[in-house]
Amino acid sequence: MESFAKFEHEGCQRVAGKYDSVWAISTRQFILPLIDSADVSGEMSLLDVGCGPGYVAPAAAERGVRPSGLDFSEEMVAIAQKMFPHIEFREGDAQNPPFPDATFDRVLANFALLHLSDPEQACAEAFRVLKRGGKFGFTVWAPPADNPYAKIIDQAIQAHADLEVDLPTGPPHYLFSGREEFRRALERAGFDGESSC
């Protein structure tokens, strides 16, 4: 998976400046439901994993939370720091975050897990850095059968893209899109699968 990690990192570095104009309209609409589903409020400490240009952390800060952001792209972190200078953002790996055990009340990852070579390791690390009773919330894309947006993209790729491009193998594109699948993955990471929703 090393080649996939390199591919993702280089891609994020290269497109960081265009993220806001291309992808933000899609990913930002899930921020408030993600924050709500993780019961984010009050004086909590929160880690925004795979923060990109930093949209989740300031939305959480509006609820009184003390957020931090982490991303493996130096370019993304620089944009987040410039846009939201009152929030701490740092470069780092979600699969090996530079924080002690039991640091945060909440860990959130908005469409970040599938940019990683080992999403389950990132889930295990989210469990490690959470305090007892903490919550981990994440978003992933639903498959085309359940997601008109994904269906449009897949159809455009099939119709117009060069499918012979040599891409490194990574995690399945719709990993964790089924409830039972992600419950089992979270249980393997240490979470209580029965508390998943």
Summary of the structure (lengths in Angstrom):
residues: 197
radius of gyration: 16.4
end to end distance: 29.1
largest distance: 50.3
contacts: 617
relative contact order: 0.15
helix: 48%
strand: 16%
